[in-house]
């Protein structure tokens, strides 16, 4: 079993209205209107410091606010979407370890699933801890700097923002949030990601909701759970319109999908579901014993659904 022991997020203070990004992103007036009126986007956050500062902030808060020992951290998994996050020969893990004073850990990145990488990372963390010592823990981190306009906009879909999350995972904290399973579906014909041509893009859009719907239903069937038992879906914050379509496809109320952060943060790569998790914990929405899902789709294309019990 795998449990979430603790979660912290890093939300930059600087707020940027997406209209102020129009020239930088080379967007037309009608495109801004579509993002705001149709997709429900309004603003993003921007980290004025470095990527290291963005990632380190929630990690430092974990150790300030919890009784978790740094010596218990045996693995650090950094989930990200942009493959080249740091110029060679700089090492992001060395900088984080120095700032946060975490030593003697095994460190690696996960990014082949793009924005679904953090949910796949849960499965990897579970396998790493399966035969580990009782107190061994995994530190799962997410967060990216948008250093290029090409990486900040997915045409007709979303605008990306900057935020981070840090999650402590263990195999023995039965009083905390239990991770049950991640299910994935890969459509390799869209492996070009943001580079796919217009024809493939249209086909991907047609397959998006049916593929996600089928994956959720297959997961629930395998786990012998009825959809009515799922209290909440924590999505990636790509836009509101996609999730409205999913709610219709699943025949569930849109209120079962947590969408408050879409307009506040935009799409923050791998971190979205965990930003939403911290929000619902703070709001007291989930109750002990509730089942909930994290759902994300990474261009390329990886569909991922993770099942938890609160």
C-alpha positions as CSV (number, residue, x, y, z in Angstrom):
1,X,0.0,0.0,0.0
2,X,1.0,3.6,-0.5
3,X,-0.2,6.6,1.5
4,X,0.1,10.3,1.2
5,X,1.6,11.4,4.5
6,X,1.8,15.1,3.8
7,X,1.3,17.6,0.9
8,X,2.4,21.2,0.4
9,X,2.1,23.4,-2.6
10,X,4.0,26.5,-3.9
11,X,1.7,29.2,-5.3
12,X,3.7,32.2,-6.6
13,X,2.4,35.6,-5.4
14,X,2.6,37.2,-8.9
15,X,-0.8,37.1,-10.7
16,X,-0.8,37.6,-14.5
17,X,-4.1,38.2,-16.3
18,X,-4.1,36.1,-19.5
19,X,-5.0,39.2,-21.5
20,X,-1.6,40.6,-20.5
21,X,0.0,37.5,-22.2
22,X,-1.7,38.2,-25.6
23,X,1.3,39.8,-27.4
24,X,3.8,37.5,-25.8
25,X,1.9,34.4,-26.9
26,X,1.0,35.9,-30.2
27,X,-2.8,35.3,-29.7
28,X,-5.7,37.0,-31.4
29,X,-8.4,38.8,-29.6
30,X,-10.9,36.1,-30.4
31,X,-8.5,33.5,-29.0
32,X,-8.3,35.3,-25.6
33,X,-12.1,35.4,-25.6
34,X,-12.3,31.7,-26.2
35,X,-9.8,31.0,-23.4
36,X,-11.8,33.2,-21.0
37,X,-15.4,32.6,-22.0
38,X,-15.4,29.0,-23.2
39,X,-12.5,27.4,-21.3
40,X,-12.9,29.4,-18.1
41,X,-9.3,30.6,-17.8
42,X,-8.7,34.0,-16.3
43,X,-5.2,34.3,-14.8
44,X,-2.0,32.4,-14.1
45,X,0.7,32.6,-11.5
46,X,4.4,33.4,-12.3
47,X,7.4,32.6,-10.1
48,X,9.8,35.5,-10.1
49,X,12.6,33.4,-8.7
50,X,14.3,30.3,-10.1
51,X,13.0,26.9,-10.7
52,X,14.9,25.7,-7.7
53,X,13.1,28.2,-5.5
54,X,9.8,27.2,-6.9
55,X,10.4,23.5,-6.2
56,X,12.1,24.0,-2.8
57,X,9.4,26.3,-1.2
58,X,6.8,23.5,-0.5
59,X,9.5,21.0,0.5
60,X,10.8,23.4,3.1
61,X,7.3,24.0,4.4
62,X,6.8,20.2,4.8
63,X,9.7,20.0,7.2
64,X,8.7,23.2,9.0
65,X,5.1,22.2,9.6
66,X,5.3,18.4,10.1
67,X,7.3,15.9,12.2
68,X,8.7,14.1,9.2
69,X,12.4,13.5,9.4
70,X,14.6,14.3,6.4
71,X,16.6,11.1,7.1
72,X,13.4,9.1,6.2
73,X,13.5,10.4,2.6
74,X,15.1,7.7,0.5
75,X,13.9,8.6,-3.0
76,X,13.1,11.9,-4.7
77,X,11.0,11.7,-7.9
78,X,10.7,14.9,-9.9
79,X,7.8,14.7,-12.3
80,X,7.8,17.3,-15.1
81,X,6.6,17.8,-18.6
82,X,9.2,20.0,-20.3
83,X,12.1,17.6,-20.9
84,X,14.9,20.2,-20.8
85,X,14.3,22.1,-17.6
86,X,17.9,23.0,-16.7
87,X,21.0,23.8,-18.7
88,X,23.8,21.3,-18.6
89,X,25.8,20.7,-16.4
90,X,23.7,22.2,-13.6
91,X,21.8,19.6,-11.5
92,X,18.4,20.5,-10.1
93,X,18.6,17.6,-7.5
94,X,21.9,18.9,-6.1
95,X,20.5,22.4,-5.7
96,X,17.3,21.1,-4.0
97,X,19.3,18.8,-1.7
98,X,21.6,21.7,-0.7
99,X,18.8,24.2,0.0
100,X,16.5,21.6,1.8
101,X,19.4,19.8,3.5
102,X,18.2,16.4,2.2
103,X,21.1,13.9,1.7
104,X,21.8,10.3,0.7
105,X,18.7,10.0,-1.5
106,X,18.2,8.2,-4.9
107,X,17.0,10.9,-7.3
108,X,15.4,10.7,-10.7
109,X,13.0,12.4,-13.1
110,X,9.9,11.2,-14.7
111,X,8.5,13.0,-17.8
112,X,7.7,10.6,-20.7
113,X,4.0,10.8,-19.7
114,X,4.1,14.6,-19.8
115,X,1.3,16.1,-17.7
116,X,0.2,12.6,-16.5
117,X,3.7,11.9,-15.2
118,X,2.9,12.7,-11.5
119,X,0.1,10.1,-11.5
120,X,2.4,7.5,-13.0
121,X,4.9,8.5,-10.4
122,X,2.6,7.2,-7.7
123,X,2.8,3.7,-9.1
124,X,6.6,3.9,-9.2
125,X,6.8,5.2,-5.6
126,X,4.6,2.2,-4.5
127,X,7.0,-0.3,-6.2
128,X,10.0,1.4,-4.6
129,X,8.6,1.2,-1.1
130,X,7.1,-2.3,-1.4
131,X,10.1,-3.9,0.3
132,X,11.5,-0.8,2.0
133,X,12.0,-0.2,5.7
134,X,9.0,0.9,7.7
135,X,10.0,4.5,7.9
136,X,11.3,5.0,4.4
137,X,9.6,7.6,2.3
138,X,9.4,9.0,-1.2
139,X,9.4,12.7,-1.9
140,X,7.3,13.4,-5.1
141,X,7.8,16.9,-6.5
142,X,6.2,18.8,-9.4
143,X,6.6,22.2,-10.8
144,X,8.0,24.0,-13.9
145,X,9.0,27.4,-15.1
146,X,7.5,28.4,-18.5
147,X,10.6,29.9,-20.2
148,X,9.3,29.8,-23.8
149,X,6.0,31.0,-25.3
150,X,5.8,27.8,-27.3
151,X,5.5,25.9,-24.0
152,X,3.0,28.2,-22.4
153,X,0.0,27.8,-24.7
154,X,-1.7,24.7,-26.2
155,X,-3.7,26.1,-29.1
156,X,-7.5,26.2,-28.5
157,X,-7.0,24.3,-25.2
158,X,-5.1,26.0,-22.4
159,X,-2.5,28.5,-21.1
160,X,0.1,27.2,-18.7
161,X,1.1,28.7,-15.4
162,X,3.7,28.2,-12.7
163,X,3.1,26.4,-9.4
164,X,4.7,23.5,-7.5
165,X,3.7,20.7,-5.2
166,X,5.6,18.4,-2.8
167,X,4.2,15.1,-1.5
168,X,5.5,12.7,1.1
169,X,4.6,9.1,0.4
170,X,5.1,6.1,2.6
171,X,3.9,2.5,2.9
172,X,2.7,2.5,6.5
173,X,0.6,5.6,7.4
174,X,-2.8,4.0,7.5
175,X,-4.4,7.0,9.1
176,X,-3.6,9.1,6.0
177,X,-4.8,9.2,2.4
178,X,-4.6,5.8,0.8
179,X,-3.4,5.4,-2.9
180,X,-5.1,2.4,-4.5
181,X,-4.1,2.3,-8.2
182,X,-3.2,4.3,-11.3
183,X,-4.7,3.2,-14.6
184,X,-3.2,4.5,-17.9
185,X,-4.0,4.3,-21.5
186,X,-1.5,5.4,-24.1
187,X,-2.5,6.5,-27.6
188,X,1.0,6.4,-29.3
189,X,-0.3,7.7,-32.6
190,X,-0.2,11.2,-31.1
191,X,3.4,10.9,-29.9
192,X,4.3,14.2,-31.5
193,X,2.6,16.0,-28.7
194,X,2.2,19.7,-29.4
195,X,3.9,19.1,-32.8
196,X,1.0,17.0,-34.2
197,X,-0.6,18.3,-37.4
198,X,-4.0,19.8,-37.6
199,X,-5.7,16.6,-38.9
200,X,-4.3,14.5,-36.0
201,X,-5.2,17.3,-33.5
202,X,-8.8,17.1,-34.6
203,X,-8.8,13.3,-34.3
204,X,-7.3,13.5,-30.8
205,X,-10.0,16.0,-29.7
206,X,-12.6,13.5,-30.9
207,X,-11.0,10.6,-29.0
208,X,-10.2,12.6,-25.8
209,X,-13.5,12.3,-23.9
210,X,-14.4,8.7,-25.0
211,X,-10.9,7.5,-24.1
212,X,-11.0,9.2,-20.7
213,X,-14.5,8.0,-20.0
214,X,-13.7,4.4,-20.9
215,X,-10.5,4.4,-18.7
216,X,-12.5,5.7,-15.7
217,X,-15.2,3.0,-16.2
218,X,-12.6,0.2,-16.7
219,X,-10.8,1.2,-13.5
220,X,-14.0,1.3,-11.5
221,X,-15.1,-2.1,-12.9
222,X,-11.7,-3.6,-12.0
223,X,-11.9,-2.2,-8.5
224,X,-15.6,-3.3,-8.1
225,X,-16.6,0.3,-7.4
226,X,-19.7,2.0,-8.7
227,X,-19.3,5.5,-10.1
228,X,-21.7,6.8,-7.4
229,X,-19.1,5.8,-4.8
230,X,-16.7,8.4,-6.1
231,X,-17.1,11.6,-4.1
232,X,-14.9,13.8,-6.2
233,X,-12.7,14.0,-9.3
234,X,-9.6,16.1,-9.0
235,X,-8.6,17.0,-12.6
236,X,-5.7,18.6,-14.3
237,X,-6.6,22.3,-14.8
238,X,-6.5,22.3,-18.6
239,X,-9.8,24.1,-19.0
240,X,-13.5,23.9,-17.8
241,X,-15.0,23.0,-21.1
242,X,-13.3,19.6,-21.4
243,X,-14.5,18.6,-17.9
244,X,-18.1,19.7,-18.7
245,X,-18.0,17.2,-21.6
246,X,-16.6,14.5,-19.3
247,X,-19.4,15.1,-16.7
248,X,-22.0,14.6,-19.5
249,X,-20.2,11.5,-20.8
250,X,-20.1,10.0,-17.3
251,X,-23.5,11.3,-16.5
252,X,-22.4,12.9,-13.2
253,X,-23.0,16.4,-11.9
254,X,-20.3,18.9,-12.9
255,X,-20.0,19.7,-9.1
256,X,-18.3,16.3,-8.7
257,X,-15.3,17.7,-10.6
258,X,-13.3,20.2,-8.7
259,X,-12.8,23.2,-11.1
260,X,-12.2,26.2,-8.8
261,X,-8.5,26.4,-9.6
262,X,-8.8,26.5,-13.4
263,X,-9.5,30.2,-13.4
264,X,-7.0,31.0,-10.6
265,X,-3.9,29.1,-11.8
266,X,-4.4,27.8,-15.3
267,X,-2.8,24.5,-16.3
268,X,0.3,23.9,-14.1
269,X,1.7,20.9,-15.9
270,X,2.0,17.8,-13.6
271,X,1.1,19.6,-10.4
272,X,-2.6,20.3,-11.1
273,X,-4.2,17.3,-9.3
274,X,-2.1,17.9,-6.2
275,X,-2.9,21.6,-6.2
276,X,-6.5,20.6,-6.2
277,X,-6.0,18.0,-3.5
278,X,-4.6,20.6,-1.1
279,X,-7.4,22.9,-1.9
280,X,-10.2,20.3,-1.1
281,X,-8.4,19.3,2.1
282,X,-8.3,23.0,3.2
283,X,-12.0,23.4,2.3
284,X,-12.9,20.1,4.1
285,X,-14.8,18.8,1.1
286,X,-13.6,15.1,1.5
287,X,-14.6,13.1,4.5
288,X,-13.0,10.0,6.0
289,X,-13.6,7.0,3.9
290,X,-14.5,8.9,0.7
291,X,-13.2,7.6,-2.6
292,X,-11.8,10.1,-5.1
293,X,-10.0,10.2,-8.4
294,X,-7.1,12.2,-9.8
295,X,-7.3,12.5,-13.6
296,X,-4.8,13.8,-16.0
297,X,-3.9,13.6,-19.7
298,X,-0.4,14.2,-21.0
299,X,0.1,15.1,-24.7
300,X,1.7,12.2,-26.5
301,X,-0.8,10.9,-25.4
302,X,-1.1,9.3,-21.9
303,X,-4.4,9.2,-20.1
304,X,-4.1,8.5,-16.4
305,X,-6.6,7.9,-13.6
306,X,-5.6,7.4,-10.0
307,X,-7.9,6.0,-7.3
308,X,-7.6,7.1,-3.6
309,X,-9.5,6.7,-0.4
310,X,-9.5,9.6,2.0
